[in-house]
Amino acid sequence: MMQEKQKTARKIILVISSHVIRGAVGSRVNIFTFESFGYPVWSMLTVSMTWHPGQGEAHRLIVPEQDFTLWAEDILKASWRHEIDAVLTGYFAAPEQVGIAADLIAVLKKEKPELVFLCDPVMGDEGGLYVDELIAEAIRDRLLPLASIVKPNRNELEWICGQKFFANQDIIKAARSFSPVTMLVSSAFPLLEGSTGNLLVTEKAAWLAEHRRFTDPVSGLGDLTGSLFLAHRLDGLSWEKALQQATASVYEFLHYTLGIGADELALADAPLQLTHPRISVMMRRIPFRPV
């Protein structure tokens, strides 16, 4: 019986991100997504909030540096730390947390080189940085060099690279500078009018997945995109198929959420499956033209 359990064991994912009491953002989305795929989750919180700040005033309970350090030390001292096969990082509330997380991930990767680390550099949007600049700098300098996959939005990548993008070719060129890291960039430049795109850039190819743009989307879409993409990759899907499936599911759940007038992603009560979207999205392979 024990041998059968080991044979059928699923990969375990460590999520390091924020938590909210009400809503579907941060680790609430990450954990729901991974467990929907059957992946057990370890959750290491950076901050707990009443709800997403965009919903109104919300109290923040930031995990102190000492406690965050002790959590990391507990994980590294535990014999079952070797269970961790993938790590996803999201929102950080203090630059010290980023450094502690980076040290933890570095040890895990050294002990298990095949470990997959998806870094979602949650730091800003079209309005600029919404985290302290020291946090953004720590993510750029400490976490990105460790990542297997980076999932910024276009504005975050512009800040990281210190340049403005005007076309997908600009994004591809910037993403390739991080090679061999694979980069999934949301809010890329769509080719269809009224659409939005996710641009995936690997060492060998680039693909754009597009769907209709909504004027008033809810929060948590980036968290959902990263979680779905990582889950599909852990399931063995190709880069292109993982992008297509993740983008389709995000569109499907957003369409349902807005259709029922909800102000938070309707994940748990939607008559939809995260693992198998029922729709398809426009996929294009984008050639790269070096300057």
Secondary structure, DSSP 8 states (H G I E B T S, - for coil): -HHHHHHH---EEEEEEEEESSSS-THHHHHHHHHHTT--EEEEEEEEESS-GGGS---EEE--HHHHHHHHHHHHHSGGGGGEEEEEE---SSHHHHHHHHHHHHHHHHH-TT-EEEE----EETTEE-S-HHHHHHIIIIIGGG-SEE--BHHHHHHHHTS---SHHHHHHHHHTTTTSEEEEEEE--SSTTEEEEEEE-SS-EEEEEEE--SS--TTHHHHHHHHHHHHHHTT--HHHHHHHHHHHHHHHHHHHHHTT-SS---SSSSS-SSS-SS--EEEE------
